[in-house]
Amino acid sequence: MIFVGITGPSGSGKSSLSKTLQDDFVLVGEDPATFLSGPVATPYDRRDPSTELPSNVNWKQVVDQIDTAFSSARKCQSSSDNSRGKDGVLIEHFLLPFVPKIEERLDLLVILDDLTIHDGHDLSLRGEKFRERRVARNLDRSEDDKLHLRMYYDRSVWKSYCDVSRPAIDRLMLTLPVDRVLQVDPLELDANELSFKVKDFVKKKRACALGMS
């Protein structure tokens, strides 16, 4: 039973990657019900920046969802009418490093970002690209909503990611063996290419468990 965690900034493709792997894993996504600010998102022009912080998440509820997903994955594996079953559980979250004891459970940490980039100008350019990917996610957005989202992303989402999440990802990486970390730049690869990399890791992991490598 393999546990995969995907993290990265908003607009990096975490959900898109997860969807390509839904046949192989039981998915745990960013459930709005776990946010203390409430399941209904406030419009961007009135949204509190604190909603982007770890303190806005009910982490006990997230852990319960992970445990439930593992139970479901085990049932899939043992079900007589499911010939293939599930490889395990996959969680995607922009605040993944803050899941309690996540470092003790992860078999693979997938980081959708290039953490070697620290220059302020280069980081800002990446932020703009991720921002536009998030804007383009909903084709029905009004021009006003796009404007408010861009402003909110720049002053709150990207700032929180750089100041809070990115350092936490760095710290989480240090707790894991190198072969359990897959860092890829989503601006260079599409979701299908990323999916292939994750599936290849799972294949190798399973081979090792069977003593085949």
Backbone hydrogen bonds, N-H to C=O, Kabsch-Sander energy under -0.5 kcal/mol:
donor,donor_aa,acceptor,acceptor_aa,energy
2,I,87,D,-2.6
4,V,2,I,-0.6
4,V,89,V,-2.7
5,G,108,L,-2.7
6,I,91,I,-3.0
7,T,110,V,-2.6
12,S,9,P,-1.9
17,L,13,G,-2.5
18,S,14,K,-2.3
19,K,15,S,-2.2
20,T,16,S,-1.2
21,L,17,L,-0.6
21,L,18,S,-1.3
22,Q,19,K,-1.0
24,D,21,L,-1.3
25,F,21,L,-1.6
26,V,88,G,-2.5
27,L,25,F,-0.6
28,V,90,L,-2.7
31,D,29,G,-1.6
34,T,31,D,-2.2
35,F,32,P,-1.5
36,L,56,N,-3.3
37,S,56,N,-0.5
38,G,35,F,-2.0
41,A,39,P,-0.7
46,R,43,P,-2.2
47,R,43,P,-0.6
47,R,44,Y,-0.6
51,T,48,D,-2.1
52,E,49,P,-1.9
53,L,50,S,-1.7
56,N,53,L,-2.0
57,V,54,P,-1.8
58,N,34,T,-3.1
59,W,57,V,-1.3
62,V,58,N,-1.6
63,V,59,W,-2.6
64,D,60,K,-2.3
65,Q,61,Q,-2.0
66,I,62,V,-2.0
67,D,63,V,-2.4
68,T,64,D,-2.3
69,A,65,Q,-2.1
70,F,66,I,-2.1
71,S,67,D,-1.9
72,S,68,T,-2.2
73,A,69,A,-2.5
74,R,70,F,-2.3
75,K,71,S,-1.8
76,C,72,S,-2.0
77,Q,73,A,-2.0
78,S,74,R,-1.8
79,S,75,K,-1.2
82,N,79,S,-1.1
83,S,81,D,-0.6
86,K,73,A,-0.5
87,D,24,D,-3.4
88,G,24,D,-0.8
89,V,2,I,-2.3
90,L,26,V,-2.5
91,I,4,V,-2.7
92,E,28,V,-2.2
93,H,6,I,-2.3
96,L,93,H,-1.4
98,F,95,L,-2.2
99,V,96,L,-2.3
102,I,99,V,-1.9
104,E,101,K,-1.2
105,R,101,K,-0.5
105,R,102,I,-1.2
106,L,102,I,-1.9
107,D,3,F,-3.0
108,L,3,F,-1.6
109,L,180,R,-2.8
110,V,5,G,-3.5
110,V,108,L,-0.6
111,I,109,L,-0.6
111,I,182,L,-2.5
112,L,7,T,-3.0
112,L,110,V,-0.6
113,D,111,I,-1.5
113,D,184,V,-0.9
115,L,113,D,-0.8
117,I,114,D,-1.4
118,H,116,T,-0.7
123,L,119,D,-2.8
124,S,120,G,-2.1
125,L,121,H,-2.0
126,R,122,D,-2.1
127,G,123,L,-2.6
128,E,124,S,-2.0
129,K,125,L,-1.7
130,F,126,R,-2.7
131,R,127,G,-2.5
132,E,128,E,-2.2
133,R,129,K,-1.6
134,R,130,F,-2.0
135,V,131,R,-2.5
136,A,132,E,-2.2
137,R,134,R,-0.9
138,N,135,V,-0.9
139,L,137,R,-0.6
141,R,138,N,-1.3
146,K,142,S,-2.3
147,L,143,E,-2.1
148,H,144,D,-2.5
149,L,145,D,-2.5
150,R,146,K,-2.5
151,M,147,L,-2.1
152,Y,148,H,-2.6
153,Y,149,L,-3.1
154,D,150,R,-2.2
155,R,151,M,-2.0
156,S,152,Y,-2.2
157,V,152,Y,-1.4
158,W,153,Y,-3.3
159,K,153,Y,-0.5
160,S,156,S,-2.4
161,Y,157,V,-2.2
162,C,158,W,-2.5
163,D,159,K,-2.6
164,V,160,S,-2.6
165,S,160,S,-1.5
166,R,161,Y,-3.4
168,A,164,V,-1.3
169,I,165,S,-2.4
170,D,166,R,-2.2
171,R,167,P,-2.1
172,L,168,A,-2.3
173,M,169,I,-2.5
174,L,170,D,-1.4
175,T,171,R,-0.6
175,T,172,L,-1.2
176,L,173,M,-1.3
180,R,177,P,-2.1
181,V,178,V,-1.6
182,L,109,L,-3.2
183,Q,181,V,-0.6
184,V,111,I,-2.4
184,V,182,L,-0.6
188,E,185,D,-2.0
189,L,185,D,-1.3
194,L,190,D,-2.2
195,S,191,A,-2.5
196,F,192,N,-2.0
197,K,193,E,-1.6
198,V,194,L,-2.1
199,K,195,S,-2.7
200,D,196,F,-2.4
201,F,197,K,-1.8
202,V,198,V,-2.3
203,K,199,K,-2.4
204,K,200,D,-2.1
205,K,201,F,-2.7
206,R,202,V,-2.5
207,A,203,K,-2.1
208,C,204,K,-2.4
209,A,205,K,-2.0
210,L,206,R,-1.5
211,G,208,C,-1.3
212,M,207,A,-3.2
